[in-house]
Amino acid sequence: MIRKFVAAAALSLAAALPVKADMLDDVVDRGQLKCGVVLDFPPIGYRDENNEPAGFDVEYCNDLAAALEVEPIIYPVTWAERLPVIVTGRADVVFGATSDSLARARTVGFTIPYAIYYAQGVVNTESGISAFEDIRGKRVAAAIGTVPEQEWLKIAAEWGEEHLYQGYQSENEVFLAVAQGKADIGLTTNTAVKPVTDQYETLEPGPRMPWTTDYTSVVAKREDVTWLNFLNLFVTHQVRSGRYAELWGKYVGGEAPELRIPGVMY
């Protein structure tokens, strides 16, 4: 009799609880995929001559939407907004060169790497900077909330030069500051150096930064395990199908970097 009562109570409780669909179901049912993309990061994310979103990350969003048979919605974000738009639900995923740090993983979920970068500077032609050591005593700029900013501030603290650092909301503001002589060097990624230095006569490629290669992931809500599993499979499919290499060649040029981290199994 007791067993029957417990079973009946369990069934009643299950029936009373609302059924919550996961993000994968939500996106399919909605018919739209909301992608957060940084659009001041050419050639990975930018606006074309018609002011339309374009670039490597934009096409990744479009490919994911096609795999889900839904409409892609590009939601422009700044570097600092990449995690908040996921936490608040304004975006379903973020394609935005986001490093998978342990600190960030306490807030959002990360896929396996979908792109890798290394940090490099763009310098004013009159800065006198050609090697990393030349940066001592110079004014350094970076976008707020990025790995280059975080890593540079560690070095600035060691050198006692925190006062020479300038943070900006976007990389476009960083590049403009360096081009106008308000900063001597702006920190960005290797993929952005050529398009930016081609755009400004007063900018030229600077030295590579000493911190490690930056493995970046697609970002989603940490509790949506089913969604993260699907995103991992999507990233894997992009590599296996040759699409990753195709897009890298189209937007960045050259051979696509190996995404596997040495000594790590994915």
C-alpha positions in Angstrom: 0.0 0.0 0.0 2.8 2.4 0.9 4.6 1.7 -2.4 1.4 2.4 -4.4 1.0 5.7 -2.5 4.7 6.7 -3.2 4.3 5.9 -6.8 1.1 7.8 -7.2 2.6 10.8 -5.4 5.6 10.7 -7.7 3.4 10.6 -10.8 1.3 13.5 -9.5 4.4 15.6 -8.8 5.8 14.9 -12.2 2.5 15.9 -13.8 2.4 19.1 -11.8 5.9 20.2 -12.8 6.2 22.2 -16.0 8.1 20.6 -18.9 11.1 22.8 -19.7 12.5 22.5 -23.2 16.2 23.0 -23.6 17.8 25.7 -25.8 18.1 23.3 -28.8 14.3 22.8 -28.8 13.8 26.6 -28.1 15.8 27.6 -31.2 14.1 25.1 -33.5 10.6 26.0 -32.2 11.3 29.7 -32.5 12.6 29.3 -36.0 15.4 31.8 -35.3 19.0 31.6 -34.0 20.3 34.7 -32.2 24.1 34.9 -32.6 26.2 37.4 -30.7 29.0 38.5 -33.0 31.7 41.2 -32.5 31.6 43.3 -35.7 34.7 45.4 -35.2 37.1 42.5 -35.6 37.9 42.3 -39.3 38.1 39.9 -41.1 36.5 37.7 -38.4 33.5 40.0 -37.9 32.8 43.3 -39.6 30.3 45.3 -41.7 30.7 45.2 -45.5 30.3 48.1 -47.9 26.5 47.8 -47.6 26.8 47.9 -43.8 25.8 44.3 -43.6 27.4 41.9 -41.1 30.2 39.8 -42.7 33.2 37.7 -41.9 34.3 34.4 -40.5 32.1 34.4 -37.4 29.1 35.7 -39.3 29.3 32.8 -41.8 29.7 30.3 -38.8 26.4 31.7 -37.4 24.8 31.3 -40.8 26.1 27.7 -41.1 24.8 26.8 -37.7 21.4 28.3 -38.6 21.3 26.3 -41.8 22.1 23.1 -39.9 19.2 23.8 -37.6 17.0 24.9 -40.5 16.2 28.3 -38.9 16.8 31.9 -39.6 20.1 33.5 -38.5 19.8 36.7 -36.5 23.1 38.6 -36.0 23.2 40.5 -32.7 26.2 42.9 -32.7 28.1 42.8 -29.4 31.2 44.5 -27.9 34.0 42.5 -26.4 32.7 43.3 -22.9 29.1 42.1 -23.8 30.0 38.6 -25.0 29.2 36.9 -21.7 26.4 39.1 -20.5 24.3 38.5 -23.6 24.4 34.8 -23.0 23.6 35.1 -19.2 20.7 37.4 -19.9 19.4 35.3 -22.8 19.7 38.1 -25.4 21.7 35.7 -27.6 21.6 31.9 -28.0 25.3 31.6 -28.9 28.3 33.9 -29.2 30.8 33.7 -32.0 33.4 36.2 -30.8 36.9 34.8 -30.3 36.2 34.0 -26.7 38.9 32.2 -24.7 37.7 29.3 -22.6 39.2 30.4 -19.3 38.2 28.6 -16.0 37.1 31.9 -14.6 34.7 32.5 -17.4 33.5 28.9 -17.3 31.9 29.7 -13.9 29.5 32.0 -15.8 29.0 30.5 -19.3 29.6 27.2 -21.2 32.2 26.7 -23.9 32.5 24.3 -26.8 35.7 22.7 -28.1 37.9 25.3 -30.0 36.5 26.6 -33.3 39.3 29.1 -34.0 42.7 30.0 -32.6 44.7 33.3 -32.6 47.8 34.9 -31.2 48.1 38.4 -30.0 50.0 41.1 -32.0 50.3 44.8 -31.9 49.6 47.5 -34.5 51.8 50.5 -34.0 51.9 54.1 -35.1 54.5 54.6 -37.8 56.3 57.1 -35.5 56.2 55.0 -32.4 59.7 53.5 -32.8 58.3 50.1 -31.7 59.6 47.1 -33.7 60.2 44.5 -31.0 58.4 43.6 -27.8 61.0 45.3 -25.5 60.5 48.5 -27.4 57.0 48.9 -25.7 58.5 49.9 -22.4 57.6 53.5 -21.7 55.0 53.6 -24.5 51.3 54.1 -24.4 49.4 50.9 -24.9 45.8 50.5 -25.9 43.4 47.5 -26.0 39.7 46.7 -26.0 38.1 46.3 -22.6 37.3 42.8 -21.5 39.7 41.0 -23.9 42.5 38.6 -23.3 45.1 41.0 -24.7 43.9 43.6 -22.1 44.1 41.1 -19.3 47.5 39.7 -20.3 49.0 43.2 -20.9 47.9 44.5 -17.5 50.0 41.7 -15.9 53.0 42.9 -17.8 52.3 46.5 -17.1 52.1 45.8 -13.4 55.5 44.1 -13.6 57.0 47.1 -15.4 55.2 49.6 -13.2 53.5 51.1 -16.2 49.8 50.6 -15.6 49.3 54.4 -15.9 50.3 54.1 -19.6 47.5 51.7 -20.4 44.3 53.0 -22.2 41.2 50.8 -22.4 38.6 51.3 -25.1 35.1 49.8 -25.7 35.9 48.5 -29.2 38.9 47.6 -31.3 37.9 50.2 -33.9 38.5 52.9 -31.1 41.8 51.3 -30.3 43.0 51.4 -33.9 41.8 55.0 -34.3 43.6 56.1 -31.1 46.9 54.6 -32.4 46.4 56.0 -35.9 45.8 59.5 -34.4 48.9 59.2 -32.1 46.8 59.0 -28.9 48.5 55.6 -28.2 51.7 54.1 -29.5 50.5 50.6 -29.9 47.2 48.8 -30.0 46.9 45.1 -29.0 44.8 42.9 -31.2 45.0 39.5 -32.9 47.1 38.4 -35.8 44.1 38.1 -38.1 43.2 41.8 -37.7 46.6 43.2 -38.4 46.6 43.2 -42.2 43.1 44.7 -42.8 43.7 47.4 -40.2 47.2 48.4 -41.4 45.8 48.5 -45.0 43.1 50.9 -43.8 45.3 53.4 -42.0 48.4 55.0 -43.5 49.8 55.8 -40.0 49.6 52.2 -38.8 52.0 49.3 -39.4 52.3 45.7 -38.0 53.9 45.5 -34.6 55.5 42.7 -32.6 53.9 39.5 -31.5 52.9 39.4 -27.8 54.6 36.8 -25.5 51.6 35.1 -24.1 50.3 31.8 -25.3 48.2 30.9 -28.4 44.5 31.8 -27.8 42.2 28.9 -28.3 38.6 30.3 -28.6 35.2 28.6 -28.3 31.6 29.1 -29.2 29.8 30.4 -26.0 26.4 29.3 -24.7 24.6 29.0 -21.4 26.5 26.6 -19.1 23.5 24.7 -17.9 22.3 23.9 -21.5 24.2 20.6 -21.8 22.2 19.3 -24.8 22.7 22.6 -26.6 26.5 22.6 -25.9 26.7 18.9 -27.1 25.0 20.0 -30.4 27.4 22.9 -30.8 30.4 20.6 -30.2 29.1 18.3 -33.0 28.6 21.3 -35.2 32.2 22.6 -34.7 33.4 19.0 -35.4 31.3 18.8 -38.6 32.7 22.2 -39.8 36.2 20.8 -39.6 35.4 17.3 -41.1 33.5 18.8 -44.0 36.3 21.2 -44.9 34.1 24.2 -44.2 36.4 25.5 -41.5 39.4 25.5 -43.8 37.4 27.1 -46.6 36.2 30.0 -44.4 39.6 30.5 -42.9 41.2 30.7 -46.4 38.5 33.1 -47.6 38.7 35.6 -44.7 42.2 35.2 -43.2 44.2 33.5 -45.9 46.7 30.7 -45.8 46.3 27.3 -44.2 43.8 27.0 -41.4 45.5 26.5 -37.9 45.2 23.1 -36.3 42.5 23.3 -33.6 43.6 20.4 -31.4 45.6 21.3 -28.4 48.8 19.2 -28.0 48.4 16.6 -25.2 44.6 17.2 -24.9 41.9 14.9 -26.0 38.7 16.3 -27.5 
